[in-house]
Amino acid sequence: MKSNNEILSTKLLNDEFYQLLKSIKSSGSFNLIFVEHNKPSFRDEIIQKMEAVQHNSAVIDLSYNKIPTFYDFEKELKKKAKSHNIIHLINIHKRDKELKKNDKKFKKFIEGLNFHREQIAQLAPVNIFFWVLEYLTKEFITGAPDLWAWNSYLFNFSKPEDEMQGLSELQLIEKDTSITELNLPGTKKRIKNLIDFLKIKDLSELNNAEKLLSDELDNYYNKILLYEKIYNYLDKDLKTYQTEIETFNTNTLIQYPKKILVTKNKKEQFELINEYAGKLKEKGRYSLALEQKLKAKELLDSHENKIKIPKYFIDELANHYYLNGEYSKAKNILINYLLSDIDKSEFNQNEIATLYNNIALTYNYLGDYEKALEYHQKAYDILEKVLEPNHPSIATSYNNIAETCSDLGNNKKALEYHLKAIAIRKKVLEPNHPDLATSYNNIANTYSSLGNYEKALEYNLKAIAILKKVLETNHPSLAIAYNNIAATYLSLGNYEKSLEYHLKAIDILEKVLEPTHPDLATSYNNISLTYRSLGNYEKAMGYNLKSIAILEKVLEPNHPSLATSYLNIAATYYYLKKYKQAKHHIDKAVKIFKKALPAGHPNIKAALSWQEEINRQQ
């Protein structure tokens, strides 16, 4: 009679194991596969069977006593990849246990995997099987989201154990030491409440409709993340906890996917998806928000009776494209809409001005500043006639004109309009309103451009004080504010402080934006300036190249931001004494600036100065 292990192994070879083998690719390409398991001995059995079939695998033990630092891991990975097409990464759970007293070190290692994912792929263009105990999967989803997104497959090999048979969901969760070690009064009761709260009526229906859902509900592990968000309530009394969980139930995004699934009326479903997109945008989750907005549009386009497109919808859709860095799409959809046969009588003058303003913003980001100013002026001309002088929309219009003046190199004019905007906003808005923070940030940037860095820092810090109060910790707008503070510290010569804030900004943006978003490129470009000032030219060049790789994908060939990036690459090559490469890039920068910007623009002068210096070295 076969042992239980032998029966499991035979079944494994027949189905899941066969799929595991099929996931292996030929050598020369990076292929990441995550494999969950619940027992190391069972994992080792599977690895042995793989080796028996493939004969070309190696194992790296990630426990802390074997691989103390990330550098040791990279060194070992490079060594193994030279002679093996399959590498098994095992025992990261041991690292977790060994570093329990220093949890930050463990999380830092996970974040290191995320940050150095491209380097890992280059060092090891092979099949990497990452074996993780089931409870650690959530650490990768939150701590290394970009690396997690790279996985080609996710397998689960969980060995049934007698003591785990027939347990309820609550009992299974209670066995998870990462939860139960809290050992707080009423924990069991509270966990049960959380499970009841998060339980989906029909999980299969939810899985079938996953395209409608945000990644918060895609799978069990992300459900777990949701109740972990509420875990900070566990040290409060049960009554307070129950009250706050009811509030969470009302306010959280979780309510939208559930409602969308059960709503049969198409119009109501459209309104829910549209509202869901708005909530995602508020939380800075721009790519998911755009995805939902396009689903709403698809619903409009496909509905048999044709739901009438609400007049606000196209403008909002354009804004979602804009926030995702897809500026051409934003501009085109707005202009086409204005030129279409829509009934203009449905729009009041304020709404027409908003459309003009949004077209102008897209021209701004496309680098056509003259056109942007034209549309901003059109918007202002309308608003001035129909609104009170202290209306917030007038302040917004002043702010937008100021930003375009700044882009055109007229910083004194920009400051004049920014001060008009903030004078209105201080009168009509609450002290912690985000629009006030926007004004403070923009004034800071203008003072910086005028060379008044102390004044710039003063306004930078006013802005960040507001944003920290009103935004979530990973909101993109917070990252942009950190970026601005970093730039000011750089100008003040405080390079260490500048680097600190740049790293804060990048940490947020890499988590919440798409890898090709222009704001990420801007952040990479800016941190390269700080590394260059610190004399770390190799590190600066690494970020320069990351920035240009994004910008060349998403911008038009003559965009000024592309020229700025080429100029910075040229400067870094100059300091590396690679003058031929420096000349190639500075010539490209000068050519674009001359074509895209008005004569006499400060950026043209800066580029010509660099060109002259680099030519002297030839």
QUILIN-V660389 format. One record per residue. N is the residue number from 1. RES is the residue in one small letter. PSI is psi in degrees with one decimal (* if undefined). Layout:
n=N res=RES psi=PSI
n=N res=RES psi=PSI
This chain:
n=1 res=m psi=134.6
n=2 res=k psi=146.7
n=3 res=s psi=166.4
n=4 res=n psi=-39.2
n=5 res=n psi=-42.9
n=6 res=e psi=-39.6
n=7 res=i psi=-45.3
n=8 res=l psi=-43.1
n=9 res=s psi=-40.0
n=10 res=t psi=-43.9
n=11 res=k psi=-40.4
n=12 res=l psi=-46.2
n=13 res=l psi=-29.4
n=14 res=n psi=-30.5
n=15 res=d psi=-80.6
n=16 res=e psi=-41.0
n=17 res=f psi=-39.0
n=18 res=y psi=-43.2
n=19 res=q psi=-37.9
n=20 res=l psi=-45.1
n=21 res=l psi=-37.2
n=22 res=k psi=-22.9
n=23 res=s psi=-12.0
n=24 res=i psi=132.7
n=25 res=k psi=162.9
n=26 res=s psi=162.9
n=27 res=s psi=160.2
n=28 res=g psi=-5.3
n=29 res=s psi=140.5
n=30 res=f psi=129.4
n=31 res=n psi=109.6
n=32 res=l psi=126.2
n=33 res=i psi=123.9
n=34 res=f psi=135.2
n=35 res=v psi=114.8
n=36 res=e psi=146.1
n=37 res=h psi=168.1
n=38 res=n psi=5.9
n=39 res=k psi=116.0
n=40 res=p psi=-36.6
n=41 res=s psi=-36.3
n=42 res=f psi=-40.0
n=43 res=r psi=-47.1
n=44 res=d psi=-36.1
n=45 res=e psi=-42.7
n=46 res=i psi=-42.6
n=47 res=i psi=-40.8
n=48 res=q psi=-41.1
n=49 res=k psi=-37.4
n=50 res=m psi=-43.9
n=51 res=e psi=-35.8
n=52 res=a psi=-29.2
n=53 res=v psi=-40.6
n=54 res=q psi=-34.3
n=55 res=h psi=23.6
n=56 res=n psi=46.5
n=57 res=s psi=157.7
n=58 res=a psi=160.6
n=59 res=v psi=135.1
n=60 res=i psi=121.0
n=61 res=d psi=115.4
n=62 res=l psi=10.1
n=63 res=s psi=151.6
n=64 res=y psi=-35.8
n=65 res=n psi=-16.4
n=66 res=k psi=-40.0
n=67 res=i psi=85.5
n=68 res=p psi=-36.5
n=69 res=t psi=165.6
n=70 res=f psi=-33.7
n=71 res=y psi=-41.6
n=72 res=d psi=-38.7
n=73 res=f psi=-48.0
n=74 res=e psi=-40.9
n=75 res=k psi=-45.9
n=76 res=e psi=-39.9
n=77 res=l psi=-46.2
n=78 res=k psi=-42.7
n=79 res=k psi=-48.1
n=80 res=k psi=-37.2
n=81 res=a psi=-21.5
n=82 res=k psi=-30.2
n=83 res=s psi=6.3
n=84 res=h psi=142.5
n=85 res=n psi=-11.6
n=86 res=i psi=128.5
n=87 res=i psi=127.6
n=88 res=h psi=121.0
n=89 res=l psi=117.3
n=90 res=i psi=165.6
n=91 res=n psi=27.5
n=92 res=i psi=-23.4
n=93 res=h psi=-29.5
n=94 res=k psi=-38.3
n=95 res=r psi=-42.0
n=96 res=d psi=-46.7
n=97 res=k psi=-42.4
n=98 res=e psi=-30.7
n=99 res=l psi=18.6
n=100 res=k psi=-33.4
n=101 res=k psi=-15.2
n=102 res=n psi=68.6
n=103 res=d psi=-29.1
n=104 res=k psi=-34.9
n=105 res=k psi=-40.7
n=106 res=f psi=-47.3
n=107 res=k psi=-35.2
n=108 res=k psi=-37.5
n=109 res=f psi=-43.4
n=110 res=i psi=-45.4
n=111 res=e psi=-33.1
n=112 res=g psi=-40.3
n=113 res=l psi=-39.7
n=114 res=n psi=-48.6
n=115 res=f psi=-35.1
n=116 res=h psi=22.5
n=117 res=r psi=-38.8
n=118 res=e psi=-39.7
n=119 res=q psi=-39.1
n=120 res=i psi=-44.0
n=121 res=a psi=-35.2
n=122 res=q psi=-39.8
n=123 res=l psi=-33.1
n=124 res=a psi=76.6
n=125 res=p psi=62.2
n=126 res=v psi=-175.1
n=127 res=n psi=119.2
n=128 res=i psi=118.0
n=129 res=f psi=113.9
n=130 res=f psi=108.2
n=131 res=w psi=120.3
n=132 res=v psi=140.7
n=133 res=l psi=146.3
n=134 res=e psi=-38.7
n=135 res=y psi=-19.3
n=136 res=l psi=-10.1
n=137 res=t psi=-40.2
n=138 res=k psi=-27.6
n=139 res=e psi=-37.2
n=140 res=f psi=-38.5
n=141 res=i psi=-39.2
n=142 res=t psi=-40.6
n=143 res=g psi=-26.2
n=144 res=a psi=59.7
n=145 res=p psi=-33.9
n=146 res=d psi=-41.4
n=147 res=l psi=-43.6
n=148 res=w psi=-39.1
n=149 res=a psi=-20.2
n=150 res=w psi=-10.5
n=151 res=n psi=135.3
n=152 res=s psi=-33.9
n=153 res=y psi=155.1
n=154 res=l psi=116.9
n=155 res=f psi=156.0
n=156 res=n psi=118.7
n=157 res=f psi=93.0
n=158 res=s psi=122.9
n=159 res=k psi=120.0
n=160 res=p psi=141.0
n=161 res=e psi=145.0
n=162 res=d psi=-40.8
n=163 res=e psi=-11.2
n=164 res=m psi=-2.8
n=165 res=q psi=137.8
n=166 res=g psi=7.9
n=167 res=l psi=147.7
n=168 res=s psi=167.6
n=169 res=e psi=-39.7
n=170 res=l psi=-45.1
n=171 res=q psi=-37.5
n=172 res=l psi=-42.3
n=173 res=i psi=-34.8
n=174 res=e psi=-22.3
n=175 res=k psi=-13.3
n=176 res=d psi=110.1
n=177 res=t psi=-27.3
n=178 res=s psi=-18.7
n=179 res=i psi=-50.1
n=180 res=t psi=-16.2
n=181 res=e psi=-13.7
n=182 res=l psi=-38.2
n=183 res=n psi=47.0
n=184 res=l psi=156.3
n=185 res=p psi=135.0
n=186 res=g psi=11.4
n=187 res=t psi=-45.9
n=188 res=k psi=-46.8
n=189 res=k psi=-41.9
n=190 res=r psi=-40.0
n=191 res=i psi=-41.2
n=192 res=k psi=-43.8
n=193 res=n psi=-41.6
n=194 res=l psi=-43.4
n=195 res=i psi=-44.5
n=196 res=d psi=-41.1
n=197 res=f psi=-42.0
n=198 res=l psi=-11.6
n=199 res=k psi=128.9
n=200 res=i psi=137.9
n=201 res=k psi=-46.9
n=202 res=d psi=95.9
n=203 res=l psi=-35.6
n=204 res=s psi=-38.9
n=205 res=e psi=-38.3
n=206 res=l psi=-43.8
n=207 res=n psi=-38.6
n=208 res=n psi=-27.3
n=209 res=a psi=25.6
n=210 res=e psi=-21.0
n=211 res=k psi=-21.1
n=212 res=l psi=-8.2
n=213 res=l psi=153.8
n=214 res=s psi=168.8
n=215 res=d psi=-3.2
n=216 res=e psi=-24.1
n=217 res=l psi=13.8
n=218 res=d psi=-36.0
n=219 res=n psi=177.8
n=220 res=y psi=-39.8
n=221 res=y psi=-36.2
n=222 res=n psi=-28.1
n=223 res=k psi=-41.8
n=224 res=i psi=-41.7
n=225 res=l psi=-36.8
n=226 res=l psi=-44.5
n=227 res=y psi=-20.5
n=228 res=e psi=-30.8
n=229 res=k psi=-29.0
n=230 res=i psi=-1.1
n=231 res=y psi=-21.1
n=232 res=n psi=-8.0
n=233 res=y psi=-9.9
n=234 res=l psi=-21.8
n=235 res=d psi=7.3
n=236 res=k psi=166.0
n=237 res=d psi=156.7
n=238 res=l psi=-38.6
n=239 res=k psi=-45.8
n=240 res=t psi=-43.8
n=241 res=y psi=-47.0
n=242 res=q psi=-36.8
n=243 res=t psi=-44.2
n=244 res=e psi=-31.2
n=245 res=i psi=-30.7
n=246 res=e psi=-39.4
n=247 res=t psi=-42.8
n=248 res=f psi=-41.8
n=249 res=n psi=-35.4
n=250 res=t psi=-41.1
n=251 res=n psi=-25.4
n=252 res=t psi=158.3
n=253 res=l psi=-16.1
n=254 res=i psi=-27.6
n=255 res=q psi=-29.5
n=256 res=y psi=-52.7
n=257 res=p psi=-39.2
n=258 res=k psi=-43.9
n=259 res=k psi=-41.2
n=260 res=i psi=-39.9
n=261 res=l psi=-37.9
n=262 res=v psi=-8.8
n=263 res=t psi=125.0
n=264 res=k psi=-28.5
n=265 res=n psi=122.2
n=266 res=k psi=-39.4
n=267 res=k psi=-42.9
n=268 res=e psi=-38.2
n=269 res=q psi=-42.2
n=270 res=f psi=-46.6
n=271 res=e psi=-38.4
n=272 res=l psi=-45.3
n=273 res=i psi=-41.5
n=274 res=n psi=-42.9
n=275 res=e psi=-39.4
n=276 res=y psi=-43.2
n=277 res=a psi=-42.0
n=278 res=g psi=-41.0
n=279 res=k psi=-40.2
n=280 res=l psi=-39.5
n=281 res=k psi=-42.8
n=282 res=e psi=-34.6
n=283 res=k psi=4.7
n=284 res=g psi=14.5
n=285 res=r psi=73.0
n=286 res=y psi=-40.4
n=287 res=s psi=-40.7
n=288 res=l psi=-36.4
n=289 res=a psi=-44.0
n=290 res=l psi=-41.0
n=291 res=e psi=-44.2
n=292 res=q psi=-38.1
n=293 res=k psi=-39.5
n=294 res=l psi=-31.4
n=295 res=k psi=-39.9
n=296 res=a psi=-41.7
n=297 res=k psi=-40.9
n=298 res=e psi=-39.5
n=299 res=l psi=-40.1
n=300 res=l psi=-46.8
n=301 res=d psi=-31.7
n=302 res=s psi=-14.3
n=303 res=h psi=130.7
n=304 res=e psi=-45.2
n=305 res=n psi=5.5
n=306 res=k psi=89.9
n=307 res=i psi=134.1
n=308 res=k psi=131.3
n=309 res=i psi=119.6
n=310 res=p psi=145.6
n=311 res=k psi=-24.6
n=312 res=y psi=-17.1
n=313 res=f psi=-46.9
n=314 res=i psi=-40.8
n=315 res=d psi=-42.4
n=316 res=e psi=-41.3
n=317 res=l psi=-43.4
n=318 res=a psi=-40.5
n=319 res=n psi=-37.3
n=320 res=h psi=-42.4
n=321 res=y psi=-44.4
n=322 res=y psi=-46.5
n=323 res=l psi=-23.9
n=324 res=n psi=6.7
n=325 res=g psi=10.1
n=326 res=e psi=72.5
n=327 res=y psi=-37.5
n=328 res=s psi=-42.4
n=329 res=k psi=-40.8
n=330 res=a psi=-47.4
n=331 res=k psi=-48.3
n=332 res=n psi=-41.0
n=333 res=i psi=-34.8
n=334 res=l psi=-46.2
n=335 res=i psi=-43.8
n=336 res=n psi=-37.0
n=337 res=y psi=-43.6
n=338 res=l psi=-33.6
n=339 res=l psi=-9.7
n=340 res=s psi=-179.8
n=341 res=d psi=35.1
n=342 res=i psi=154.4
n=343 res=d psi=99.3
n=344 res=k psi=-20.9
n=345 res=s psi=-19.5
n=346 res=e psi=-20.2
n=347 res=f psi=136.1
n=348 res=n psi=170.8
n=349 res=q psi=-34.9
n=350 res=n psi=-40.6
n=351 res=e psi=-37.5
n=352 res=i psi=-41.5
n=353 res=a psi=-39.1
n=354 res=t psi=-41.6
n=355 res=l psi=-45.6
n=356 res=y psi=-43.6
n=357 res=n psi=-42.9
n=358 res=n psi=-33.8
n=359 res=i psi=-42.1
n=360 res=a psi=-42.3
n=361 res=l psi=-38.0
n=362 res=t psi=-38.4
n=363 res=y psi=-36.8
n=364 res=n psi=-53.3
n=365 res=y psi=-20.9
n=366 res=l psi=-3.2
n=367 res=g psi=4.8
n=368 res=d psi=80.3
n=369 res=y psi=-34.1
n=370 res=e psi=-44.4
n=371 res=k psi=-38.6
n=372 res=a psi=-45.8
n=373 res=l psi=-38.0
n=374 res=e psi=-46.8
n=375 res=y psi=-34.4
n=376 res=h psi=-39.9
n=377 res=q psi=-38.8
n=378 res=k psi=-44.3
n=379 res=a psi=-46.7
n=380 res=y psi=-41.3
n=381 res=d psi=-37.2
n=382 res=i psi=-49.2
n=383 res=l psi=-36.8
n=384 res=e psi=-31.1
n=385 res=k psi=-32.4
n=386 res=v psi=-9.9
n=387 res=l psi=160.3
n=388 res=e psi=152.3
n=389 res=p psi=-28.0
n=390 res=n psi=20.1
n=391 res=h psi=139.8
n=392 res=p psi=-33.0
n=393 res=s psi=-31.0
n=394 res=i psi=-41.0
n=395 res=a psi=-42.9
n=396 res=t psi=-41.2
n=397 res=s psi=-44.6
n=398 res=y psi=-44.5
n=399 res=n psi=-43.9
n=400 res=n psi=-39.3
n=401 res=i psi=-41.2
n=402 res=a psi=-45.3
n=403 res=e psi=-38.4
n=404 res=t psi=-38.4
n=405 res=c psi=-40.3
n=406 res=s psi=-44.7
n=407 res=d psi=-32.8
n=408 res=l psi=0.8
n=409 res=g psi=3.9
n=410 res=n psi=77.6
n=411 res=n psi=-29.6
n=412 res=k psi=-41.6
n=413 res=k psi=-39.7
n=414 res=a psi=-46.5
n=415 res=l psi=-39.9
n=416 res=e psi=-46.5
n=417 res=y psi=-36.6
n=418 res=h psi=-40.0
n=419 res=l psi=-32.5
n=420 res=k psi=-43.1
n=421 res=a psi=-47.0
n=422 res=i psi=-27.3
n=423 res=a psi=-40.3
n=424 res=i psi=-47.3
n=425 res=r psi=-36.7
n=426 res=k psi=-30.9
n=427 res=k psi=-39.2
n=428 res=v psi=-12.1
n=429 res=l psi=158.4
n=430 res=e psi=152.6
n=431 res=p psi=-26.3
n=432 res=n psi=24.1
n=433 res=h psi=135.7
n=434 res=p psi=-31.4
n=435 res=d psi=-30.6
n=436 res=l psi=-41.4
n=437 res=a psi=-40.2
n=438 res=t psi=-45.6
n=439 res=s psi=-45.5
n=440 res=y psi=-43.6
n=441 res=n psi=-46.1
n=442 res=n psi=-38.1
n=443 res=i psi=-40.5
n=444 res=a psi=-46.7
n=445 res=n psi=-37.7
n=446 res=t psi=-44.0
n=447 res=y psi=-37.5
n=448 res=s psi=-44.5
n=449 res=s psi=-28.3
n=450 res=l psi=-1.1
n=451 res=g psi=6.0
n=452 res=n psi=79.5
n=453 res=y psi=-32.5
n=454 res=e psi=-43.1
n=455 res=k psi=-38.6
n=456 res=a psi=-46.0
n=457 res=l psi=-38.3
n=458 res=e psi=-44.9
n=459 res=y psi=-33.4
n=460 res=n psi=-46.4
n=461 res=l psi=-30.4
n=462 res=k psi=-42.6
n=463 res=a psi=-48.8
n=464 res=i psi=-31.1
n=465 res=a psi=-38.6
n=466 res=i psi=-48.5
n=467 res=l psi=-36.3
n=468 res=k psi=-28.7
n=469 res=k psi=-34.6
n=470 res=v psi=-12.3
n=471 res=l psi=157.7
n=472 res=e psi=157.7
n=473 res=t psi=-22.0
n=474 res=n psi=25.1
n=475 res=h psi=136.3
n=476 res=p psi=-34.5
n=477 res=s psi=-30.1
n=478 res=l psi=-39.8
n=479 res=a psi=-41.6
n=480 res=i psi=-38.9
n=481 res=a psi=-41.9
n=482 res=y psi=-41.8
n=483 res=n psi=-43.1
n=484 res=n psi=-41.0
n=485 res=i psi=-42.3
n=486 res=a psi=-43.0
n=487 res=a psi=-38.9
n=488 res=t psi=-43.6
n=489 res=y psi=-36.0
n=490 res=l psi=-46.2
n=491 res=s psi=-29.8
n=492 res=l psi=-5.3
n=493 res=g psi=7.8
n=494 res=n psi=80.7
n=495 res=y psi=-36.2
n=496 res=e psi=-42.2
n=497 res=k psi=-38.5
n=498 res=s psi=-46.1
n=499 res=l psi=-41.4
n=500 res=e psi=-47.4
n=501 res=y psi=-34.5
n=502 res=h psi=-42.2
n=503 res=l psi=-35.6
n=504 res=k psi=-44.3
n=505 res=a psi=-47.9
n=506 res=i psi=-38.7
n=507 res=d psi=-42.1
n=508 res=i psi=-50.3
n=509 res=l psi=-37.2
n=510 res=e psi=-25.3
n=511 res=k psi=-37.0
n=512 res=v psi=-15.7
n=513 res=l psi=158.8
n=514 res=e psi=150.8
n=515 res=p psi=-19.9
n=516 res=t psi=19.9
n=517 res=h psi=135.0
n=518 res=p psi=-33.0
n=519 res=d psi=-31.3
n=520 res=l psi=-41.1
n=521 res=a psi=-42.3
n=522 res=t psi=-42.5
n=523 res=s psi=-41.6
n=524 res=y psi=-42.7
n=525 res=n psi=-43.6
n=526 res=n psi=-39.6
n=527 res=i psi=-27.1
n=528 res=s psi=-35.0
n=529 res=l psi=-39.0
n=530 res=t psi=-45.2
n=531 res=y psi=-37.0
n=532 res=r psi=-42.1
n=533 res=s psi=-29.4
n=534 res=l psi=-3.5
n=535 res=g psi=7.1
n=536 res=n psi=79.1
n=537 res=y psi=-32.7
n=538 res=e psi=-43.5
n=539 res=k psi=-40.2
n=540 res=a psi=-44.5
n=541 res=m psi=-36.6
n=542 res=g psi=-45.3
n=543 res=y psi=-34.6
n=544 res=n psi=-46.4
n=545 res=l psi=-33.1
n=546 res=k psi=-42.2
n=547 res=s psi=-50.1
n=548 res=i psi=-30.5
n=549 res=a psi=-37.6
n=550 res=i psi=-50.0
n=551 res=l psi=-37.6
n=552 res=e psi=-23.2
n=553 res=k psi=-37.4
n=554 res=v psi=-13.6
n=555 res=l psi=158.6
n=556 res=e psi=152.2
n=557 res=p psi=-25.1
n=558 res=n psi=26.2
n=559 res=h psi=135.6
n=560 res=p psi=-33.7
n=561 res=s psi=-31.0
n=562 res=l psi=-42.3
n=563 res=a psi=-41.0
n=564 res=t psi=-42.2
n=565 res=s psi=-41.8
n=566 res=y psi=-40.6
n=567 res=l psi=-43.9
n=568 res=n psi=-35.1
n=569 res=i psi=-43.1
n=570 res=a psi=-43.8
n=571 res=a psi=-41.1
n=572 res=t psi=-42.2
n=573 res=y psi=-37.7
n=574 res=y psi=-47.2
n=575 res=y psi=-23.4
n=576 res=l psi=-0.2
n=577 res=k psi=30.0
n=578 res=k psi=78.1
n=579 res=y psi=-30.5
n=580 res=k psi=-47.4
n=581 res=q psi=-35.9
n=582 res=a psi=-44.7
n=583 res=k psi=-42.2
n=584 res=h psi=-44.2
n=585 res=h psi=-36.2
n=586 res=i psi=-33.3
n=587 res=d psi=-39.6
n=588 res=k psi=-40.8
n=589 res=a psi=-47.1
n=590 res=v psi=-43.7
n=591 res=k psi=-44.9
n=592 res=i psi=-47.3
n=593 res=f psi=-44.4
n=594 res=k psi=-33.6
n=595 res=k psi=-35.7
n=596 res=a psi=-23.3
n=597 res=l psi=155.3
n=598 res=p psi=152.0
n=599 res=a psi=139.3
n=600 res=g psi=-1.1
n=601 res=h psi=138.3
n=602 res=p psi=-34.3
n=603 res=n psi=-34.8
n=604 res=i psi=-44.1
n=605 res=k psi=-43.4
n=606 res=a psi=-42.9
n=607 res=a psi=-41.7
n=608 res=l psi=-36.2
n=609 res=s psi=-44.6
n=610 res=w psi=-41.9
n=611 res=q psi=-43.7
n=612 res=e psi=-44.1
n=613 res=e psi=-43.4
n=614 res=i psi=-39.1
n=615 res=n psi=-30.2
n=616 res=r psi=-24.8
n=617 res=q psi=-6.9
n=618 res=q psi=*
